[in-house]
Amino acid sequence: MPSISSDRAALCAGCGGKISDRYYLLAVDKQWHMRCLKCCECKLNLESELTCFSKDGSIYCKEDYYRRFSVQRCARCHLGISASEMVMRARDLVYHLNCFTCTTCNKMLTTGDHFGMKDSLVYCRLHFEALLQGEYPAHFNHADVAAAAAAAAAAKSAGLGSAGANPLGLPYYNGVGTVQKGRPRKRKSPGP
């Protein structure tokens, strides 16, 4: 906050009045009373904000600026996404990192996680399987999957049927497509 020198009086860009306060705000190369620097949409006082945005001579808070002028919007929260923000993409939709969660359990999904989509909603693998099967148990959690996987592995080792990684043959997504690019990675063989 610059202080006003006594030899020249500044005029506030907000109210047009003389700034006689000891300190004033400098935003968009204009001087403002602390109380006059406000978002033109929501009237939020921007005195204590770290950023403010300007478009066509109007001042906006971050949320209103992105809501009105952002090119891309998050498919979950519908707020704007800045060009410098990290995002997750699924099909033609874009999400904030924190918004890319399962619609049912709000589990955060990260790069490499398998997920499914139905009606533009994202589901973790577990809930996507349940959705396609038409079964949503009352208390469905990810700990149940570990128990089910252990039971499936035990059944497979006992020769009671095939229990693959995807027994339903469902289409999962992991953000990189389903086609493998390049040669398969060589793996070390397990020791004796």
Buried (B, 14 or more C-beta within 10 A) or exposed (E): EEEBEEEEEBEBBBEEEEBEBEEBBEBEEBBBBBEBBBBBBEEBEBBEEEEBBBEEEBBBBBBBBBBEEBEBBBBBEEBBBEEEEEBBEBEEBBBBBEBBBBBBEEBEBEEEBBBBBEEEBBBBBBBBBBBBEEEEEEEBEEEEBEEEEEEBEEEEEEEEEEBEEEEEEBEBBBBEEEEEEEEEEEEEEEEE
